[in-house]
């Protein structure tokens, strides 16, 4: 049975994604800058399935929630970049 998009604790997974992406950016030393949806999901243990339109809709909602977590946050008077832009739809080789 599929877990519905509304059955996901988007706030919890948004924090997990944010931690993962910050670590990804801070440890970047070259190579691929972006992360595929499937790679991200597998890396953080996001609930399956990790493929298809249902998955894309669900993780898209979580990425939106993550954006809301940081939308009012400022550093030296400036808003942080939209870090969720590092996540791309595509075929992951996981």
Buried (B, 14 or more C-beta within 10 A) or exposed (E): EEEEBEEBEBEEBBBBBBEBBEEBEEEEEEEEEEBBBBBBBBBBEBBEEBEEEEBBEBBBBBBEBBBEEBEEEEEEEEEEEEBBEBBBEEEBEE
